[in-house]
Amino acid sequence: MHPIEFRQASWSEPLLFEYKGQRRGIQLPRLHPKIAREVGDPLKRIPSRILRENPPLIPGLSEIEVVKHFTRLSQMNYGVDTGVYPLGSCTMKYNPRVCEDLAHLPQVELLHPLQDEALVQGALELMYRLERWLCALTGMHRFTLQPAAGAQGELTGCLIMRAYFKYKGEEQRDEMLVPDSAHGTNPSSAAMCGFKVIELPSAESGCVSLKALKAALSERTAGLMLTNPNTLGLFEESILEIADLVHEAGGLLYYDGANLQGVMGKARPGDMGFDIVHLNLHKTFSTPHGGGGPGSGPVGVTQELEKFLPVPLVEFDGSKYYLDYDRPFSIGKVHGFYGNFSVLVKAFAYILLMGFKGLRRACEVAVVNTNYFAKKVREIKGFTIPFNPYKPRKHEVVVSAEQLLNETGVSAMDVAKRLMDFGLHPPTVYFPLIVKEPLMMEFTESATKEEIDAYLEALRKISEESYSEPQKVKSAPHSTSVRRVDDVRANHPRTLCLSYRMMMKKQLSL
Ligand SMILES: *Cc1c(COP(=O)(O)O)cnc(C)c1O
């Protein structure tokens, strides 16, 4: 609990409740003597039936004790500003401070969504311009900025598909094709929208199998949900043929844009034949994913699908910006007001800061970083790259620890836990489902060569340890405040602990 012990084995910080103290964090001013004379002792004026009999079971702490407590907690945390954060699929890149600063300007922060349009022309213009930029980057016709996350963007896209087929009188189209390498939100969103999910097995190349696709397409196909580059980091080279096949069957092509980072400024989903696109502003456009804060998953569509977009859209009549609610074919609203405006401001600032050339450069550096890592990691004993190991990856690469597991008993999860002992953030594990013992790595443009080398060095040491003293790796982490958590128990509703008192009770009864 004191700085000296930091970064040593089992450093920890007690809960505020566990502190013992009877100090005070606040001092209220004395009552004015005149009021005191008139009112008397304020405590005596509170009816005794609502007065506490015993003091509350919380310690009394001074202000600085509380400040130290929260500062120590923040120092135990690991974030994008601490070190590399190669959480595959999440694009955990640096969020320039200037973008944060702009999102916190009082002109932004103090806006009220019910303010008159005439008073928020700047905010409307920002959304209008951001939409145009996203269109230019993706090759789509219009975007809604409302959805709060990628998953909600997917749901919005699926609802648009359903509205489109209803409009065309093709409501029998109730099947959504999803590759087996897809992110779990894809089948979930389709199912939530009432579609029957048809899983497409990947080809040996790790990409969509055209044979499987042809076999699955029918007059019941609503669409195909695809991410490109896919979750293995591989670019779907047959994308034009895939688009033709889906369109010939009367279906629509949905782009899960969570992986846009790998082609940003280089290739556009609109040009690949996609009809609906969602982007994760909180991945590609500088609000870090998983930050626990608000996100944003704008959805773009072709001209043909524009009329189904959620209301309102931001329009410009030549002299002022306004919100258009008069859209009879719209699927309605998917979020209160206009979405998470602060994330839009950060994305706007980031695009302005980088320029389109800068965005392309970020994509290139991210791709080089990942391929540098991929080339070196293949040389470490126990790790392999399944599916076309020598084919360049885009923004991310999936490494398999299957060989390590077979030869030493050390699993991908053990490796991830041991990385924490080296002060490194683990990669994404156990996704995608088509790889055994996967470790999914994404270094983004924010990682330096030195950081990637250090990561590789840690993996090399972990490989050596696995062959010499596997138990050390299997019982990791050893130096974190919380040791290995029970993932299943942590997720189980019956063991869910939402308050300190609940935790105490459960501990007593266990
Ligand atoms: C992150 C991600 C999603 C879901 O996005 P959220 O914003 O987390 O809902 C979907 N697909 C892929 C490939 C992703 O990486």
The ligand as a Gaussian input file, in Angstrom:
#p B3LYP/6-31G(d) Opt

LIG

0 1
 C      -14.796000      -4.907000     -31.725000
 C      -15.389000      -5.653000     -32.855000
 C      -16.786000      -5.676000     -33.045000
 C      -17.774000      -5.090000     -32.060000
 O      -17.578000      -3.751000     -31.769000
 P      -18.013000      -3.125000     -30.357000
 O      -17.827000      -1.671000     -30.543000
 O      -17.119000      -3.730000     -29.327000
 O      -19.449000      -3.491000     -30.136000
 C      -17.245000      -6.338000     -34.164000
 N      -16.417000      -6.955000     -35.028000
 C      -15.078000      -6.971000     -34.866000
 C      -14.198000      -7.666000     -35.878000
 C      -14.515000      -6.325000     -33.761000
 O      -13.199000      -6.330000     -33.580000

